[in-house]
Amino acid sequence: MSNLKNQIAVVTGASSGIGKAIALELAGHGVEICLIGRNLTTLKVVEESARLLSPSIKSYQADLTVDSDIDKLKMHLQQNIGHIDILIHSAGIFSMGMLEHASVEDFDKQYKINVRAPYLLTQTLLPMIKSCHGQIVFINSSAGFRTKACLSQYSATKHALRAIADTLRYEVNDYGIRILSIYPGRTASPMQAIVHEMEGKVYHPEYFIQTDDVANVIISMLAMPRSVEITDVNIRPLRKSE
């Protein structure tokens, strides 16, 4: 297994859920972390926890649906770190509803953060990733493979994200860049609590994948020898409650 210590990682959606768990796990392996999120106060709380594991933690406030925020983020990262070994796309939002009635505005919001934001951020930061033959991780969803009633919008964005990752893998292979897509099922996170509220169900987080479980899988994949590339990982709760 490769040693990740002193590598530099950029993690979006780092203020909660899977993104937070990944950031803390990476910090525990001695990785320098750049936390990205919209709420700087919340990020600073995560930063304090991460500093107990690694001293090199920075927080950057950015709304990834705003192009100028991505431009500013690139400028700050170029000034402060210079290159990126690991880029984790974990930011995302969820909405559900029957196609006949679902709000197009909700669809637009999901497209902007679930599809356009990781596309543009990858495009913007790719030169910094190429310089060190880095790795890019897309946190997708089981909805990226299959869908069901009321998930047309969310599932469409996750299918699109899968296509972006799969295409990118071919395009950057010659640069030695690895692309990993993770497809978690229901995961105990703030987003899952919202999903259950939308579904009118009682939320039992102990029945689902834990965010630390996802983080541990990702760390294992990132640390694989460079003779191999893991492309897609499906993670499901042991208890089948759907």
Backbone bond lengths (Angstrom), bond angles and torsions (degrees), N, CA, C in turn:
res aa  C-N    CA-C-N  psi(-1)  N-CA   C-N-CA  omega(-1)  CA-C   N-CA-C  phi
1 M - - - 1.459 - - 1.524 109.79 -
2 S 1.316 117.74 142.57 1.455 122.45 179.95 1.526 110.39 -79.52
3 N 1.320 115.69 151.49 1.460 122.21 177.88 1.522 109.16 -90.36
4 L 1.330 117.21 124.53 1.464 121.59 -178.32 1.523 112.84 -90.56
5 K 1.326 117.51 -3.85 1.460 120.89 -174.64 1.525 111.66 -57.55
6 N 1.335 115.29 136.79 1.467 124.83 178.62 1.526 113.73 71.96
7 Q 1.328 118.27 2.51 1.454 119.13 170.71 1.530 108.77 -73.13
8 I 1.328 116.05 162.93 1.465 121.86 -178.26 1.524 109.19 -113.25
9 A 1.329 116.21 126.65 1.461 121.57 -178.58 1.523 110.90 -122.49
10 V 1.322 115.66 137.52 1.458 123.24 172.48 1.523 107.22 -107.50
11 V 1.332 117.32 124.68 1.462 121.95 -176.57 1.522 109.68 -123.90
12 T 1.323 117.58 117.13 1.463 121.14 175.38 1.531 109.28 -87.85
13 G 1.329 115.20 160.17 1.463 119.07 -177.83 1.513 111.63 60.62
14 A 1.319 116.54 33.84 1.471 121.50 -170.25 1.523 113.84 -82.67
15 S 1.314 118.26 -3.21 1.462 119.51 -174.51 1.516 113.42 -83.16
16 S 1.357 117.68 -13.64 1.460 119.05 -178.86 1.523 110.55 -162.27
17 G 1.322 115.51 172.45 1.455 121.52 171.59 1.515 114.73 60.26
18 I 1.317 116.07 -141.69 1.457 122.33 -176.85 1.527 110.84 -62.53
19 G 1.323 117.57 -41.35 1.460 120.82 -179.34 1.518 111.96 -59.33
20 K 1.316 116.94 -44.08 1.467 121.75 177.74 1.521 110.45 -62.41
21 A 1.325 116.59 -45.77 1.470 120.53 -178.91 1.520 111.28 -62.16
22 I 1.327 117.18 -40.77 1.466 120.84 178.48 1.526 110.45 -63.84
23 A 1.328 116.41 -44.92 1.468 120.44 -178.86 1.524 110.93 -59.98
24 L 1.323 117.35 -44.72 1.461 120.61 -178.73 1.531 111.16 -68.21
25 E 1.319 117.15 -38.06 1.461 120.38 178.75 1.524 110.79 -66.58
26 L 1.322 116.93 -42.22 1.465 120.55 176.83 1.526 110.86 -62.32
27 A 1.331 116.34 -42.31 1.464 120.00 178.62 1.521 110.62 -59.52
28 G 1.334 116.18 -37.54 1.451 120.47 178.53 1.515 113.75 -65.71
29 H 1.332 116.08 -17.95 1.468 121.23 176.91 1.533 111.47 -99.02
30 G 1.329 116.77 13.56 1.455 120.79 175.85 1.507 114.90 79.02
31 V 1.330 116.88 20.12 1.459 121.32 179.65 1.532 109.58 -84.74
32 E 1.316 117.03 141.25 1.463 122.05 172.74 1.530 108.12 -79.25
33 I 1.327 117.55 125.72 1.462 121.33 -170.91 1.524 111.58 -113.38
34 C 1.325 115.17 135.21 1.466 122.89 169.26 1.523 106.91 -110.58
35 L 1.317 116.59 108.61 1.460 122.74 -178.13 1.523 109.59 -86.32
36 I 1.326 116.66 128.45 1.468 121.00 -179.55 1.524 109.54 -118.55
37 G 1.338 116.47 132.25 1.460 120.63 177.30 1.517 110.92 -170.11
38 R 1.314 115.12 169.85 1.462 119.65 -178.56 1.522 113.06 -82.86
39 N 1.341 116.88 -28.88 1.465 121.42 -176.00 1.522 109.35 -105.73
40 L 1.316 116.89 105.61 1.455 121.18 -176.15 1.526 111.51 -65.88
41 T 1.316 117.73 -35.35 1.469 120.74 179.60 1.521 110.62 -61.17
42 T 1.318 116.81 -45.69 1.462 121.01 178.80 1.523 111.11 -65.53
43 L 1.326 116.48 -40.42 1.465 120.58 177.90 1.518 111.14 -60.11
44 K 1.322 116.55 -39.79 1.466 120.47 -178.11 1.533 111.06 -64.30
45 V 1.325 117.21 -32.10 1.465 120.51 176.17 1.527 109.78 -64.62
46 V 1.343 116.21 -44.26 1.462 120.57 177.08 1.528 109.95 -64.49
47 E 1.324 115.81 -39.71 1.465 120.62 179.92 1.529 111.09 -59.41
48 E 1.320 116.96 -41.42 1.464 120.61 179.64 1.528 110.53 -61.64
49 S 1.332 116.66 -41.30 1.469 120.04 178.74 1.515 111.00 -67.62
50 A 1.338 116.00 -41.13 1.462 120.38 -178.13 1.526 111.50 -66.99
51 R 1.331 117.40 -31.69 1.472 120.82 -178.56 1.525 112.21 -67.22
52 L 1.312 117.43 -19.68 1.456 120.57 175.24 1.524 110.95 -70.69
53 L 1.347 115.52 -17.81 1.463 121.11 -177.37 1.523 112.16 -108.47
54 S 1.311 116.70 -33.82 1.465 121.64 -179.68 1.523 108.50 -146.83
55 P 1.328 118.78 132.95 1.469 120.21 -177.32 1.520 113.93 -75.05
56 S 1.331 117.03 -17.24 1.469 120.63 -173.20 1.523 110.84 -98.23
57 I 1.332 115.68 80.69 1.464 122.23 -178.87 1.527 108.45 -127.83
58 K 1.326 116.36 131.61 1.464 120.86 177.28 1.531 108.28 -130.12
59 S 1.318 116.00 145.92 1.468 122.03 177.26 1.519 109.97 -114.23
60 Y 1.333 115.99 137.75 1.466 121.82 179.00 1.527 108.86 -131.59
61 Q 1.318 115.34 120.15 1.463 120.26 176.80 1.522 109.25 -80.61
62 A 1.325 116.75 126.19 1.456 120.35 179.65 1.520 109.61 -158.19
63 D 1.318 115.97 135.10 1.463 122.75 169.95 1.525 105.93 -95.48
64 L 1.316 117.40 109.03 1.457 121.55 -172.20 1.527 113.21 -73.38
65 T 1.328 117.21 -3.48 1.465 119.71 173.20 1.526 111.55 -88.42
66 V 1.338 116.22 -4.30 1.471 121.93 -179.09 1.524 108.49 -108.71
67 D 1.317 117.15 115.69 1.468 121.51 -175.07 1.525 112.43 -58.72
68 S 1.319 116.85 -38.86 1.461 119.34 -178.43 1.525 111.05 -65.82
69 D 1.339 117.92 -31.14 1.464 120.97 176.47 1.523 110.64 -65.97
70 I 1.326 116.53 -38.54 1.465 120.20 177.90 1.526 110.06 -67.24
71 D 1.322 116.97 -39.49 1.469 120.58 177.43 1.531 110.61 -62.07
72 K 1.333 116.80 -43.75 1.467 120.59 179.01 1.521 110.87 -65.25
73 L 1.331 115.70 -39.24 1.460 120.24 178.97 1.525 110.23 -61.85
74 K 1.324 116.96 -44.38 1.468 120.48 177.63 1.532 110.78 -58.85
75 M 1.316 116.78 -44.67 1.464 121.14 -179.11 1.529 110.63 -60.50
76 H 1.349 116.40 -45.68 1.466 120.36 -179.20 1.533 110.97 -65.39
77 L 1.321 116.84 -41.26 1.462 119.95 -179.09 1.529 111.01 -67.03
78 Q 1.329 116.60 -39.09 1.469 119.47 177.10 1.527 111.09 -62.57
79 Q 1.327 116.05 -39.61 1.466 120.58 -179.03 1.531 112.05 -71.87
80 N 1.323 116.42 -37.39 1.465 120.56 -170.05 1.527 114.86 -94.35
81 I 1.356 117.03 -31.37 1.467 117.83 -174.89 1.526 113.53 -128.39
82 G 1.326 118.48 -30.60 1.465 121.13 174.38 1.510 116.11 84.58
83 H 1.338 117.30 -40.57 1.463 119.17 178.90 1.528 109.23 -143.38
84 I 1.337 116.31 166.50 1.466 121.81 -179.00 1.526 108.59 -131.36
85 D 1.332 115.95 122.41 1.463 120.53 176.70 1.525 112.03 -85.37
86 I 1.333 115.76 -35.23 1.465 121.08 -174.61 1.529 109.20 -138.54
87 L 1.317 116.55 128.38 1.471 122.22 173.45 1.519 108.13 -118.62
88 I 1.333 116.07 121.28 1.459 122.23 -179.64 1.525 109.24 -111.26
89 H 1.313 117.17 117.75 1.470 121.77 175.45 1.526 108.43 -94.41
90 S 1.336 116.99 100.47 1.456 120.52 -179.35 1.524 113.25 -118.70
91 A 1.326 117.68 -12.26 1.465 120.25 179.60 1.528 109.84 -65.77
92 G 1.318 116.38 139.13 1.459 119.91 178.44 1.512 111.00 -173.26
93 I 1.327 116.38 159.02 1.460 121.63 175.88 1.526 108.97 -132.59
94 F 1.329 115.27 164.50 1.470 121.84 -175.04 1.518 110.12 -135.99
95 S 1.318 115.27 139.66 1.459 121.59 169.81 1.515 107.15 -148.09
96 M 1.318 117.11 153.81 1.459 120.12 -178.63 1.524 110.50 -139.94
97 G 1.320 115.82 160.44 1.457 120.97 179.08 1.508 110.83 162.23
98 M 1.327 116.30 155.09 1.464 121.34 177.37 1.527 109.49 -62.12
99 L 1.312 117.10 137.33 1.462 120.74 -178.03 1.525 111.81 -54.39
100 E 1.309 117.04 -35.63 1.465 121.17 -178.44 1.522 112.54 -60.47
101 H 1.340 116.38 -29.07 1.462 119.75 -173.56 1.530 114.07 -121.40
102 A 1.320 117.93 -14.13 1.472 121.13 -172.67 1.531 110.38 -60.63
103 S 1.316 115.18 141.73 1.458 121.94 -177.66 1.527 111.58 -70.73
104 V 1.316 116.04 129.84 1.465 120.09 175.46 1.521 110.07 -65.99
105 E 1.320 116.68 -30.75 1.470 120.13 177.03 1.528 110.30 -62.00
106 D 1.342 117.33 -39.30 1.465 120.46 176.31 1.524 111.05 -64.29
107 F 1.320 115.65 -38.70 1.466 120.46 178.11 1.530 110.11 -62.78
108 D 1.327 116.14 -43.35 1.469 120.63 179.57 1.533 110.92 -62.14
109 K 1.336 116.72 -42.00 1.465 120.62 179.88 1.530 110.86 -62.69
110 Q 1.335 116.06 -43.62 1.467 119.78 -179.89 1.524 111.03 -66.54
111 Y 1.316 116.73 -39.55 1.463 119.81 177.64 1.529 110.54 -60.91
112 K 1.337 116.14 -43.79 1.465 119.81 -175.67 1.525 112.57 -62.71
113 I 1.330 117.64 -42.66 1.459 119.52 -176.42 1.518 112.75 -91.95
114 N 1.331 118.52 -33.00 1.464 121.05 -175.46 1.526 113.49 -86.23
115 V 1.333 117.11 -23.64 1.469 120.69 -175.24 1.532 111.81 -122.27
116 R 1.333 115.79 -60.03 1.466 119.32 -173.71 1.528 112.19 -64.82
117 A 1.334 116.37 -41.88 1.464 119.64 -177.47 1.526 112.52 -61.48
118 P 1.339 120.33 -51.09 1.468 118.51 177.86 1.520 112.92 -65.25
119 Y 1.323 117.37 -31.23 1.468 120.54 177.09 1.529 110.18 -63.29
120 L 1.348 115.72 -52.37 1.459 119.91 -176.28 1.524 111.54 -69.25
121 L 1.332 117.17 -38.89 1.465 119.31 179.99 1.530 110.88 -65.21
122 T 1.315 116.98 -40.74 1.467 120.36 176.66 1.523 110.15 -62.40
123 Q 1.308 116.59 -47.07 1.469 121.35 179.49 1.531 110.59 -58.25
124 T 1.321 116.53 -41.72 1.460 122.02 -176.82 1.531 112.43 -70.34
125 L 1.330 116.62 -39.74 1.463 120.81 -174.58 1.527 113.79 -95.10
126 L 1.331 117.47 -4.64 1.464 120.11 -174.47 1.532 113.76 -56.61
127 P 1.338 119.67 -40.42 1.477 117.78 177.51 1.530 112.96 -58.17
128 M 1.328 117.53 -35.02 1.463 120.96 179.03 1.527 111.52 -72.96
129 I 1.328 116.40 -24.52 1.458 121.49 178.58 1.525 110.37 -83.95
130 K 1.332 116.41 -38.56 1.459 120.85 178.23 1.522 111.65 -59.73
131 S 1.314 116.47 -36.60 1.465 120.95 -173.51 1.526 112.62 -62.15
132 C 1.336 117.06 -21.71 1.469 119.30 -179.11 1.529 112.17 -128.22
133 H 1.355 116.30 19.41 1.473 120.55 177.21 1.540 110.34 52.67
134 G 1.327 114.92 53.56 1.458 120.43 -171.34 1.512 115.63 -77.68
135 Q 1.325 114.31 -166.68 1.457 121.98 -178.84 1.529 109.15 -132.28
136 I 1.331 115.76 144.61 1.464 121.40 179.55 1.523 108.40 -126.22
137 V 1.333 116.15 131.26 1.459 122.03 -179.98 1.519 109.37 -118.51
138 F 1.321 116.13 127.26 1.461 122.35 175.68 1.529 108.01 -106.56
139 I 1.337 116.58 116.79 1.462 120.13 174.17 1.525 107.22 -82.61
140 N 1.305 115.50 105.37 1.457 121.82 -178.07 1.532 108.86 -97.32
141 S 1.305 118.25 -136.72 1.462 122.67 -177.99 1.521 108.03 -165.55
142 S 1.324 115.89 159.35 1.467 118.84 172.75 1.523 110.30 -58.77
143 A 1.344 116.68 -23.64 1.464 121.07 176.95 1.525 112.13 -69.12
144 G 1.336 116.96 -11.68 1.456 120.65 174.61 1.510 113.04 -75.35
145 F 1.334 116.44 -12.29 1.463 121.58 177.41 1.516 113.20 -110.53
146 R 1.328 115.94 -37.09 1.466 119.15 -177.52 1.525 108.25 -142.24
147 T 1.322 115.88 161.42 1.452 119.66 -178.90 1.512 109.73 -137.01
148 K 1.306 116.14 176.94 1.460 122.09 177.29 1.522 107.95 -155.16
149 A 1.301 116.97 -179.59 1.464 121.13 -177.72 1.529 110.91 -55.82
150 C 1.308 115.42 140.24 1.465 124.57 175.79 1.521 113.73 78.27
151 L 1.330 118.53 5.30 1.457 120.90 -179.00 1.524 113.10 -114.34
152 S 1.318 118.19 17.75 1.469 119.77 -174.64 1.523 111.90 -57.48
153 Q 1.321 118.17 -43.36 1.459 121.25 -176.67 1.528 111.40 -70.41
154 Y 1.321 115.99 -54.57 1.465 120.18 -177.35 1.529 110.80 -62.10
155 S 1.311 116.39 -46.49 1.466 120.09 -178.99 1.519 111.34 -62.49
156 A 1.321 117.28 -37.96 1.466 120.59 178.06 1.526 110.90 -60.90
157 T 1.333 116.78 -41.05 1.471 118.91 179.68 1.524 111.14 -67.62
158 K 1.320 117.28 -35.83 1.461 120.14 -178.70 1.532 111.58 -75.63
159 H 1.322 117.59 -32.48 1.467 120.09 172.27 1.526 109.84 -64.73
160 A 1.328 116.10 -39.18 1.464 120.19 178.42 1.529 110.66 -65.32
161 L 1.334 117.01 -41.48 1.461 120.50 179.07 1.526 110.78 -63.05
162 R 1.308 116.04 -38.12 1.467 120.23 176.48 1.518 110.67 -60.79
163 A 1.333 117.12 -43.58 1.464 121.56 179.62 1.524 111.41 -63.16
164 I 1.325 116.45 -40.36 1.471 120.51 178.18 1.520 110.36 -60.96
165 A 1.325 116.63 -48.28 1.464 120.61 -178.83 1.526 111.54 -63.21
166 D 1.329 116.39 -43.49 1.468 120.26 -178.31 1.520 111.47 -64.91
167 T 1.333 116.66 -39.50 1.462 120.53 178.70 1.528 110.54 -68.69
168 L 1.321 115.95 -44.51 1.464 121.00 -178.96 1.525 111.05 -59.29
169 R 1.324 116.18 -36.96 1.466 120.23 -178.53 1.530 111.05 -56.86
170 Y 1.320 116.98 -41.23 1.464 120.68 177.80 1.530 111.11 -68.30
171 E 1.324 115.54 -38.18 1.458 119.98 -173.06 1.526 113.98 -73.36
172 V 1.327 117.35 -27.97 1.465 119.31 -175.27 1.524 113.42 -109.49
173 N 1.312 116.43 3.85 1.462 119.08 -177.87 1.520 112.88 -58.10
174 D 1.320 117.13 -38.93 1.467 120.91 -179.13 1.518 112.55 -65.34
175 Y 1.342 116.97 -18.27 1.473 120.91 178.83 1.538 111.40 -91.83
176 G 1.315 116.74 1.34 1.458 119.64 -179.70 1.513 113.69 74.79
177 I 1.332 117.19 21.38 1.464 122.03 -179.93 1.534 109.04 -92.33
178 R 1.328 115.78 132.36 1.464 120.12 178.20 1.527 110.05 -99.95
179 I 1.339 115.49 141.22 1.466 122.80 -179.61 1.519 108.46 -120.54
180 L 1.325 116.38 123.26 1.465 121.94 -179.11 1.524 110.00 -122.29
181 S 1.329 116.16 130.22 1.462 121.44 172.68 1.522 109.07 -110.42
182 I 1.326 116.47 130.37 1.458 123.16 178.48 1.522 108.34 -110.83
183 Y 1.333 116.38 130.62 1.464 121.52 -177.52 1.532 110.26 -119.46
184 P 1.334 117.45 81.10 1.473 119.19 179.17 1.524 111.07 -75.22
185 G 1.324 115.14 145.77 1.459 120.19 165.82 1.515 108.53 -79.50
186 R 1.303 116.59 -154.46 1.464 120.10 -177.39 1.527 110.64 -61.49
187 T 1.323 114.17 123.99 1.463 121.33 -174.79 1.525 109.44 -121.39
188 A 1.316 116.29 137.63 1.464 121.07 -179.43 1.524 109.63 -70.11
189 S 1.313 115.86 101.56 1.462 122.40 -175.25 1.523 108.85 -153.97
190 P 1.329 117.78 167.07 1.459 119.58 175.89 1.526 112.85 -56.25
191 M 1.356 116.91 -36.08 1.463 119.37 178.45 1.529 110.62 -64.22
192 Q 1.322 116.90 -39.58 1.472 119.69 -179.59 1.523 111.55 -64.70
193 A 1.323 116.65 -35.14 1.466 119.92 176.07 1.524 110.39 -61.94
194 I 1.337 116.17 -39.46 1.468 120.96 178.09 1.522 110.29 -66.66
195 V 1.340 117.05 -41.70 1.463 121.22 178.85 1.524 110.47 -58.72
196 H 1.323 116.47 -45.25 1.459 119.72 -179.51 1.530 111.62 -64.96
197 E 1.317 116.17 -35.92 1.460 119.42 176.81 1.526 110.35 -64.12
198 M 1.336 116.67 -41.64 1.467 120.69 177.37 1.522 111.40 -63.20
199 E 1.337 115.66 -35.88 1.464 120.27 -178.34 1.523 112.72 -82.39
200 G 1.333 116.55 -10.44 1.452 120.40 -177.92 1.517 112.84 72.09
201 K 1.344 116.62 30.51 1.463 121.76 -177.88 1.528 110.44 -110.09
202 V 1.335 114.79 156.07 1.459 120.36 173.59 1.533 107.76 -77.06
203 Y 1.324 116.08 133.41 1.466 121.52 -175.67 1.523 110.30 -93.18
204 H 1.336 116.62 120.64 1.455 123.17 176.10 1.528 108.08 -119.09
205 P 1.338 118.14 88.64 1.470 120.24 -174.60 1.523 113.49 -59.44
206 E 1.324 117.76 -26.86 1.457 120.50 -178.05 1.535 112.66 -67.87
207 Y 1.339 117.19 -14.61 1.465 120.35 -179.75 1.536 111.90 -82.73
208 F 1.325 117.11 -11.95 1.457 119.87 -168.65 1.523 112.83 -110.69
209 I 1.330 115.85 174.00 1.456 121.79 173.33 1.525 107.91 -58.65
210 Q 1.315 116.90 140.25 1.461 121.29 175.63 1.532 109.02 -92.49
211 T 1.313 116.51 147.03 1.469 119.71 -177.66 1.525 111.58 -59.52
212 D 1.331 117.00 -34.14 1.465 120.11 178.09 1.525 111.26 -64.33
213 D 1.338 117.02 -32.17 1.462 120.66 177.76 1.529 110.36 -61.66
214 V 1.331 115.57 -45.05 1.466 120.34 179.33 1.523 110.29 -63.81
215 A 1.331 115.93 -44.47 1.466 120.46 -179.99 1.523 111.50 -59.91
216 N 1.323 117.34 -42.35 1.460 120.95 -178.98 1.519 112.05 -64.55
217 V 1.325 116.34 -38.91 1.469 120.06 177.03 1.529 110.14 -62.53
218 I 1.319 116.33 -44.82 1.466 120.40 -178.34 1.520 111.41 -63.07
219 I 1.328 116.98 -43.67 1.463 119.88 178.57 1.524 110.52 -59.15
220 S 1.315 116.64 -42.44 1.469 120.39 179.02 1.522 111.35 -61.17
221 M 1.331 116.95 -40.35 1.460 120.92 -179.53 1.531 111.16 -69.63
222 L 1.333 116.83 -41.79 1.463 120.43 -180.00 1.528 111.76 -64.05
223 A 1.325 116.00 -30.74 1.468 120.53 -176.26 1.525 113.18 -88.99
224 M 1.331 117.76 2.62 1.468 120.10 178.29 1.527 110.20 -62.94
225 P 1.333 118.04 148.98 1.471 120.32 177.35 1.521 111.41 -57.37
226 R 1.300 117.45 152.70 1.457 122.55 -176.69 1.532 113.22 -74.69
227 S 1.309 117.12 4.10 1.464 120.18 174.20 1.524 111.72 -82.71
228 V 1.333 116.78 -4.79 1.460 120.69 -174.46 1.528 109.98 -139.81
229 E 1.336 115.37 153.67 1.474 121.56 174.54 1.521 108.48 -130.83
230 I 1.320 116.88 124.58 1.460 122.20 171.19 1.526 106.43 -91.97
231 T 1.318 116.93 123.67 1.468 120.09 -172.32 1.522 113.66 -97.05
232 D 1.336 117.37 -39.73 1.463 121.47 -173.86 1.523 109.78 -142.92
233 V 1.327 116.03 132.66 1.460 120.52 178.30 1.528 108.43 -130.62
234 N 1.334 115.93 123.14 1.456 121.94 176.04 1.525 108.86 -100.05
235 I 1.321 116.92 130.53 1.459 122.54 179.58 1.531 107.86 -124.23
236 R 1.332 116.91 129.40 1.457 120.83 -178.34 1.520 110.76 -130.37
237 P 1.329 117.51 149.31 1.472 119.40 173.51 1.522 109.64 -63.72
238 L 1.324 116.83 142.39 1.466 119.49 177.49 1.517 110.34 -64.11
239 R 1.325 116.51 -41.44 1.469 120.96 179.06 1.517 109.19 -80.72
240 K 1.320 116.40 122.54 1.469 121.45 -177.86 1.526 108.96 -91.57
241 S 1.347 114.79 101.49 1.465 120.05 -174.41 1.515 113.62 -109.37
242 E 1.366 116.73 -6.01 1.470 118.89 -176.21 1.520 110.01 -81.58
